[in-house]
Amino acid sequence: MMHSNKHPMTANDQALAGRRVGYHGTGNVIGRLVVGGLLPLAILAGCASHSENNFTVGSVQSTYKTKHPIVIDEKEMSLEVPIAASAHELTYPAQSSIEAFANRYKTGANGVLTIMIPAGSANETAARRLLPKIVTSLNHLGIQRRYIRSTTYYASNYGSTSPVRLTFTALAASVEECGKWPEDLAGANSQNQNYHNFGCASQNNLAAQIANPADLLGPRAMTPIDAERRNAAIETYRNGEVGSGNTIGSVFE
């Protein structure tokens, strides 16, 4: 019977071998984790380097604000008031239109308001007869006579009801006309840019809603404090009236 030179493994040897195998396996796992963690960092570093040098998103260079900017410019505002050839008084719709136009003048202009009377038309006499009434209405609405000017315009080709025109110039916000489609939307857009008409309607709506176009150029200055109201609020607080039913919010309103 032949005897093997190898000694059988004892329990301690098997335990040590198992620990060595487990340690070796853990080392592989740790190595894989380290490599797996460094690889994304290397990729991100490469992207960051590329972005700093020559990578730019295409849509950033061509937004709707640059393609359709809101322009602040001085424009002529006008109102046409129809006058019948037999008219002796301003109608209620005409007076309402003139009142609204005068309010626009007071909030957006500081120049001259011009009243243009038709000349050479069938209602020329009636228009001249109503001119003082229009001026008086504007005076009652807060526009001084020194800011009102009257003139005539040739209106023989406008028929028997040529309108009386009221005009003034003021700052206005506007955007170019929308609806331009210079490129096919189904065409190639490898730079990921917005189509030309994108945002034009929104810019027009914003420009139309601005009550004072100058607000788009910069903020308004702060108004001075109301010292009298401030002192009254402080005295009310000192006298303990806040705890007698009033609130701090109501005191400082």
ZIHUBEL-V964820 format. One record per run of one state. SS is the DSSP state (H for helix, E for strand, L for the rest). FROM is the first residue (numbers start at 1). LEN is the number of residues. If there is no record, write none. Layout:
# ZIHUBEL-V964820
{{SS;FROM;LEN} {SS;FROM;LEN}}
This chain:
# ZIHUBEL-V964820
{{L;1;10} {H;11;44} {L;55;3} {H;58;4} {L;62;2} {H;64;4} {L;68;3} {E;71;11} {L;82;10} {H;92;17} {L;109;4} {E;113;7} {L;120;4} {H;124;17} {L;141;4} {H;145;3} {E;148;7} {L;155;1} {H;156;3} {L;159;5} {E;164;11} {L;175;25} {H;200;10} {L;210;3} {H;213;4} {L;217;10} {H;227;12} {L;239;2} {H;241;4} {L;245;3} {H;248;4} {L;252;2}}
